[in-house]
């Protein structure tokens, strides 16, 4: 089963329609053995896996949590979602002001269409984690973190809690930069404490333990150099040319593919750079979807807006191996109607849900898939 941020390029449209309404392994969802209050220190990337299981990345503790959420909703989902000032609604719910929260990620539960947010309340060492849910009627509520069914697994080679980058930023906060679930494994991107720091991990679920992960290297055409310390910012797992891959976007903005068969514990792997999408930019979120019989990527960015990227030639694209100016590689277009999009996820086979920042704050909306 794939979460809503991933899809298989070769999958037929009929399968996609079914995927948009029902989790494929609903009957096989594993039990979460622990009960109570998990030691969640921070909340970052989110992804849904088996029905009723939400994966939560905790960069501060370098731990991946699986928590149980209701797989059903008594509230039918409205045809459209539109909540203006969602940041103000969330901050009021959490007893603070909009300036005192950070919305880190969102994920849509496939079986219910409910939207879940990971939120940081407050700033600095006293900041507190929160998970907030928006149901089908638009009601916003906090998910209690003290009475959960859960499991967890720690990353054993994460950067030290006090480790800094060259600009003085915390390396520990990048121990988990994105997560996705596919076919019984949770894929985790982030940094390790090793010299070859950038990692991709494939962690089986239910959790047992985790290994050192795979060190990943890329060629960055805009920089004209190989890089091993820049983490993946956002990624999706899906098939390219009939083989499972991770397609990953990095800061400044190379797009790189990694065959899943290469992601072996302790190995060092060089990805294939298939596009340079523009420098001076941070990719924010990435989904894959199917429309009119063709698969597309939708990538939100800090500087370059929302890009719709063709997947037609990913298996044939010549790798970028020399310095380039501007953009190169697979075809893309900017979706000019979408501005200020920071987070997005598939809502169903026809719609996405987007978190949009404007001058007044943040809005949550459903949009037709472009």
C-alpha positions in Angstrom: 0.0 0.0 0.0 1.2 3.5 -0.8 0.5 6.6 1.1 -1.1 9.6 -0.6 2.3 11.1 -1.4 3.3 8.2 -3.6 1.9 6.3 -6.6 3.2 3.8 -9.1 3.7 5.2 -12.6 2.6 2.0 -14.3 -0.6 1.6 -12.2 -3.9 1.6 -14.1 -6.4 4.4 -13.6 -8.9 2.0 -12.1 -6.5 1.1 -9.3 -5.8 4.7 -8.7 -9.5 5.4 -8.2 -9.7 2.6 -5.7 -6.6 3.8 -4.0 -8.1 7.3 -3.5 -11.0 5.9 -1.4 -9.7 2.9 0.4 -6.4 1.7 1.9 -5.2 -1.3 0.1 -4.0 -3.2 3.2 -6.9 -2.3 5.5 -7.3 -5.8 6.7 -3.6 -6.3 7.5 -3.0 -3.2 9.6 -0.7 -4.3 12.5 -1.5 -3.8 16.1 0.4 -1.1 17.9 1.6 -2.8 21.1 2.4 0.2 23.4 -0.2 2.3 25.1 0.1 5.6 26.9 2.1 8.7 26.3 5.0 8.4 23.8 8.1 10.4 24.4 7.6 12.7 21.4 9.9 15.7 21.7 9.1 17.3 18.3 6.8 16.7 15.3 8.0 17.1 11.8 7.2 15.0 8.7 4.0 13.0 8.6 2.9 10.1 6.4 0.0 7.6 6.6 0.7 3.9 6.3 -1.6 1.0 7.1 -5.1 2.0 7.8 -5.3 4.0 11.1 -1.5 4.3 11.4 0.1 7.8 11.2 3.9 8.0 11.1 5.4 10.9 12.8 9.0 12.0 12.4 10.6 13.4 15.6 13.8 15.1 14.5 14.7 16.3 18.0 14.9 12.8 19.5 15.8 11.3 16.1 12.9 8.9 16.5 10.2 7.6 14.2 6.8 7.1 15.8 3.8 5.1 14.6 0.6 6.3 16.3 -3.0 5.0 16.1 -5.7 7.3 14.8 -9.3 6.5 14.0 -9.6 4.8 10.6 -13.2 5.9 10.3 -15.0 9.2 10.5 -18.7 9.8 11.4 -18.6 13.1 9.5 -18.9 12.8 5.7 -16.3 14.9 3.9 -17.5 18.0 2.2 -17.0 18.3 -1.6 -14.5 21.1 -1.0 -12.2 22.2 1.8 -11.7 25.9 2.4 -10.6 27.2 5.8 -9.2 30.7 5.8 -6.8 31.6 8.7 -6.1 27.9 9.6 -3.1 29.1 11.6 -5.2 31.4 13.7 -7.7 28.6 14.3 -5.0 26.2 15.3 -3.2 28.7 17.6 -6.5 29.5 19.3 -7.1 25.8 19.9 -3.6 25.5 21.4 -4.0 28.6 23.6 -1.5 30.8 21.9 -1.1 33.3 19.0 -0.6 32.5 15.3 2.9 34.0 15.6 3.8 31.4 18.2 3.1 28.3 16.1 4.8 26.6 13.2 3.0 24.3 10.9 5.6 21.7 9.9 3.7 19.3 7.7 0.3 17.9 6.7 -0.9 14.5 5.6 -4.3 13.2 4.4 -5.7 10.0 5.9 -6.8 8.0 2.8 -9.8 6.3 4.3 -11.4 9.4 5.8 -10.0 12.4 3.9 -9.2 14.0 7.2 -6.2 16.4 7.2 -3.6 16.0 10.0 -1.0 18.7 10.8 2.2 18.5 12.8 2.5 21.8 14.7 5.2 23.3 17.0 3.8 25.5 19.8 6.2 28.1 21.0 9.8 28.8 20.2 13.2 27.7 21.4 13.9 24.9 23.9 10.4 25.2 25.5 8.6 24.6 22.2 5.9 21.8 22.4 4.8 19.3 19.8 1.1 19.0 18.8 -0.9 17.1 16.2 -4.1 18.7 14.9 -6.8 17.1 12.8 -9.4 18.7 10.5 -12.4 16.5 9.9 -14.7 16.3 6.9 -16.9 19.1 8.2 -13.9 21.4 8.8 -13.9 21.0 12.6 -10.3 21.5 13.9 -9.3 19.5 17.0 -6.1 18.5 18.8 -5.1 14.8 18.9 -4.3 14.0 22.5 -0.7 12.7 22.7 -1.0 11.2 26.2 -3.3 8.3 25.5 -2.1 6.6 22.3 -1.5 3.2 20.8 2.0 3.5 19.4 5.3 2.1 18.4 8.7 3.8 17.9 12.1 3.2 16.6 15.2 5.4 17.1 17.8 6.3 14.5 21.1 5.1 16.0 23.5 7.4 14.1 21.8 10.8 14.1 23.7 14.0 14.5 24.5 14.9 18.1 21.9 17.1 19.8 24.4 20.1 19.8 25.9 19.5 16.4 25.9 22.6 14.1 26.3 23.3 10.4 28.6 25.9 9.0 26.0 28.6 9.5 25.3 27.6 13.1 22.1 25.8 12.4 21.1 22.6 14.2 22.1 19.4 12.3 19.9 17.4 14.7 16.7 19.1 13.3 17.6 17.6 9.9 17.9 14.0 11.2 14.5 13.4 9.7 13.6 15.7 6.7 10.9 13.6 5.1 9.1 10.2 5.4 6.9 8.0 3.2 5.4 4.6 3.5 5.3 2.0 0.8 4.9 -1.8 0.7 5.6 -2.5 4.3 8.5 -0.1 4.8 8.9 3.5 6.0 11.4 5.4 4.0 13.2 8.1 6.0 15.4 10.9 4.6 17.8 13.0 6.7 21.3 13.4 8.0 23.5 11.2 10.1 26.6 11.8 12.2 28.9 10.3 9.6 31.1 12.2 7.1 29.0 10.8 4.3 26.1 12.4 6.1 23.0 12.3 3.7 21.0 9.2 4.4 18.0 7.2 3.0 16.6 4.5 5.3 14.1 1.8 4.6 12.6 0.7 8.0 10.3 -2.4 8.0 7.0 -1.9 9.8 6.0 -3.2 12.4 9.2 -1.8 13.8 12.0 -4.0 15.2 15.1 -1.9 15.0 16.9 0.3 12.4 20.2 0.0 10.7 22.8 2.6 9.6 20.9 3.4 6.5 22.3 4.0 3.0 24.6 7.0 2.4 23.5 8.8 -0.7 25.6 11.1 -3.0 24.4 13.3 -5.8 25.8 15.4 -8.6 24.5 18.9 -8.3 24.6 20.5 -11.7 24.1 24.1 -10.5 27.1 23.7 -8.2 29.1 21.6 -10.6 30.1 19.2 -7.7 29.3 15.9 -6.0 27.5 16.4 -2.7 27.2 14.0 0.3 26.2 16.3 3.1 23.0 17.9 1.7 19.9 16.1 2.9 16.9 15.1 0.7 14.2 17.7 1.3 11.2 15.9 0.0 10.7 12.7 -2.0 8.2 10.1 -3.3 8.5 6.4 -3.9 7.1 5.0 -7.1 8.0 2.9 -10.2 10.2 4.1 -13.0 10.6 1.8 -16.0 8.9 -1.0 -14.0 11.3 -0.8 -11.1 10.7 0.8 -7.6 12.6 4.1 -7.1 12.9 7.0 -4.7 12.6 10.3 -6.5 14.1 13.0 -4.3 14.3 16.8 -4.5 17.2 18.7 -2.9 17.8 22.3 -2.0 18.8 24.5 -5.0 17.0 22.2 -6.8 18.3 18.9 -8.3 15.8 16.1 -8.8 17.5 12.7 -8.3 16.3 9.1 -8.7 17.5 6.2 -6.6 16.6 2.5 -7.3 15.2 0.9 -4.2 17.3 -2.1 -4.9 20.4 0.0 -4.2 19.3 1.2 -0.7 21.2 -1.4 1.3 22.4 -0.8 4.9 25.9 0.6 5.2 26.3 1.1 1.4 27.2 4.3 -0.4 25.1 5.0 -3.4 25.2 7.7 -6.1 21.8 8.8 -7.4 21.0 9.8 -11.0 20.3 13.5 -11.4 17.4 13.8 -13.9 16.7 17.6 -13.6 18.0 20.9 -12.3 14.8 22.9 -11.5 16.4 26.3 -10.5 18.8 27.4 -7.8 18.3 29.7 -4.8 15.3 27.5 -3.9 14.1 25.0 -1.3 11.7 22.3 -2.4 8.9 22.0 0.2 6.6 19.1 -0.7 6.1 16.6 -3.4 3.3 14.3 -4.6 2.7 12.1 -7.6 -0.7 11.7 -9.2 -2.4 10.5 -12.4 -4.6 12.5 -14.7 -5.9 11.8 -18.2 -4.0 8.5 -18.2 -0.6 10.1 -17.4 1.4 10.4 -14.2 2.7 13.8 -13.0 4.7 15.2 -10.1 3.6 18.3 -8.2 6.4 20.1 -6.3 5.9 23.1 -4.1 8.9 25.4 -3.7 10.1 28.3 -1.6 11.0 30.5 -4.6 9.8 28.9 -7.8 6.1 28.3 -7.1 4.4 25.0 -7.8 5.9 22.9 -10.6 4.1 20.2 -12.5 6.7 17.8 -13.7 6.3 15.2 -16.4 7.2 11.6 -15.6 7.1 10.3 -19.1 10.8 10.3 -19.7 12.2 9.6 -16.3 13.4 6.2 -17.3 15.1 7.6 -20.5 16.4 10.9 -19.2 20.1 11.5 -19.7 21.8 12.1 -16.3 23.2 15.5 -15.5 26.9 15.0 -14.9 28.4 18.4 -15.8 27.9 21.9 -14.5 24.8 23.7 -16.0 23.4 27.2 -15.8 19.7 27.6 -15.3 17.4 24.6 -15.6 17.8 21.3 -17.4 16.5 17.7 -17.6 12.9 16.5 -17.4 10.2 18.8 -18.6 8.3 21.0 -16.1 5.8 23.8 -16.0 4.9 26.3 -13.4 1.3 26.2 -12.2 0.7 30.0 -12.2 -2.7 29.7 -10.5 -1.1 28.3 -7.3 0.8 30.8 -5.3 2.2 30.6 -1.8 1.7 26.8 -1.5 4.0 25.4 1.3 2.5 21.9 1.9 0.3 19.6 -0.2 -1.1 16.1 -0.3 -3.5 14.1 -2.5 -7.0 14.3 -1.2 -8.5 11.8 -3.7 -8.1 10.9 -7.4 -9.3 14.4 -8.5 -8.1 16.8 -5.8 -5.2 17.8 -3.7 -5.3 19.7 -0.4 -2.8 22.7 -0.1 -1.6 24.9 2.7 -1.3 28.4 1.3 0.6 31.3 2.9 -0.6 34.8 2.1 -0.2 38.3 3.7 -2.8 37.5 6.4 -1.4 34.0 7.3 -2.3 30.5 6.2 -5.3 29.0 4.4 -6.2 25.4 3.9 -7.9 24.6 0.5 -8.8 21.7 -1.7 -7.9 22.2 -5.4 -8.4 20.2 -8.6 -5.3 18.3 -9.5 -3.8 20.4 -12.4 
